[in-house]
Amino acid sequence: MSKRMFSAMGFGLVVVLALILLSSFILSLILRFTSLDQQSITWVILGISVIALFIGGVVSGKKGEEKGWLLGSGTGLLFSVLVFLIQYLGYQVQFNTEQYLFHLGYLAVCALGGMTGVNLSGYRS
C-alpha cells in the first residue's frame, strides 16, 4: 500500500470522527433540552453512524482515486479498531456479538462509500 492510500484512509477516518463528534454534540443538546430519552433515538444514532461512515468512505475513495473498496474498508477497519481500543482500554469492556455485527456492517458501508468516492473523483486509467 502506498503512502497516498494511508493518507486517504487517515483523512477519511478524521472526517468520520468529526461527523460523529458533531452529531453527538447535537444529539446531547437535544437530549438535554427536550423530553426525549436515549432509548427513543437509538435508531437515529445508528443512522447517523452509517451516514458518517459512508461519507468517510467517500472521502477516502475520492482522495485515494483508486481501489475504493480497499480504501473504504481500511477506513472502516481503522474506525472499528479505534472504537475497540477506546472501549477495551478505557472501559475494560470487550466487543459482544451484536457489536461485531454492527462493525461488520460499518465496514461494508465504508467500502461502498470508498467505491462511490473513487467514481466521484473522475479518475480514469
C-alpha positions in Angstrom: 0.0 0.0 0.0 1.3 3.4 -0.8 1.6 6.5 1.3 -1.2 8.1 -0.6 -3.6 5.3 0.3 -2.7 5.5 4.0 -3.1 9.3 3.9 -6.6 8.8 2.2 -7.7 6.3 4.8 -6.5 8.6 7.6 -8.3 11.6 6.1 -11.5 9.5 5.8 -11.2 8.5 9.5 -10.8 12.1 10.6 -13.9 13.0 8.6 -15.8 10.1 10.2 -14.7 11.2 13.7 -15.5 14.8 13.1 -19.0 14.0 11.9 -19.7 11.6 14.8 -18.4 14.1 17.3 -20.6 16.9 15.8 -23.7 14.7 15.7 -23.0 13.5 19.3 -22.9 17.1 20.4 -26.1 18.0 18.7 -27.9 14.9 20.0 -26.7 15.5 23.5 -28.2 19.0 23.3 -31.4 17.6 22.1 -31.5 15.0 24.9 -30.7 17.7 27.5 -33.3 20.3 26.4 -36.2 18.1 25.4 -38.1 15.3 27.0 -36.6 12.6 24.7 -34.6 9.9 26.2 -31.7 7.9 24.8 -33.9 4.8 24.1 -36.1 6.9 21.8 -33.3 8.0 19.5 -31.4 4.7 19.2 -32.2 4.2 15.5 -31.3 7.9 14.8 -27.9 7.3 16.3 -27.4 4.2 14.2 -28.5 6.0 11.0 -26.1 8.9 11.7 -23.3 6.4 12.3 -23.9 4.7 9.0 -24.1 8.0 7.1 -20.9 9.3 8.8 -19.0 6.1 7.8 -20.4 6.2 4.2 -19.2 9.9 3.9 -15.8 8.9 5.4 -15.5 6.1 2.8 -16.5 8.5 0.0 -13.8 11.0 1.2 -11.1 8.3 1.4 -12.0 6.9 -2.0 -12.1 10.4 -3.6 -8.8 11.3 -2.0 -7.1 8.0 -3.0 -8.6 7.9 -6.5 -8.2 4.2 -6.9 -9.1 0.9 -5.2 -12.0 2.5 -3.4 -13.2 -0.8 -1.9 -9.8 -1.2 -0.2 -9.6 2.5 0.9 -13.2 2.4 2.3 -12.6 -1.0 4.0 -9.4 0.3 5.5 -11.2 3.4 6.8 -13.9 1.3 8.3 -11.3 -1.1 9.9 -9.4 1.9 11.4 -12.6 3.2 12.9 -13.5 -0.2 14.3 -10.0 -0.7 15.8 -10.2 2.8 17.3 -13.6 2.1 18.9 -12.4 -1.3 20.2 -9.3 0.3 21.7 -11.2 3.0 23.4 -13.8 0.6 24.7 -11.3 -2.1 25.9 -8.6 0.2 27.2 -10.8 2.9 28.6 -13.7 0.9 29.9 -12.3 -2.7 30.1 -15.3 -4.0 28.0 -14.8 -6.3 25.1 -17.0 -6.3 21.9 -20.0 -8.5 22.1 -21.6 -10.4 19.1 -24.0 -7.5 18.4 -21.2 -5.0 18.2 -19.2 -7.3 15.8 -22.2 -7.4 13.5 -22.6 -3.6 13.7 -18.9 -3.1 12.9 -19.1 -5.6 10.0 -22.0 -3.6 8.6 -20.0 -0.4 9.1 -17.1 -1.9 7.2 -19.4 -2.8 4.3 -20.9 0.7 4.3 -17.5 2.3 4.3 -16.3 0.1 1.5 -19.4 1.1 -0.5 -18.6 4.7 0.2 -15.0 4.2 -0.9 -16.2 2.7 -4.2 -18.6 5.7 -4.7 -15.8 8.2 -3.9 -13.4 6.7 -6.5 -16.2 7.1 -9.1 -16.8 10.7 -8.0 -13.1 11.6 -8.2 -13.2 11.5 -12.0 -10.0 9.3 -12.1 -9.7 7.3 -15.3 -6.8 5.0 -16.0 
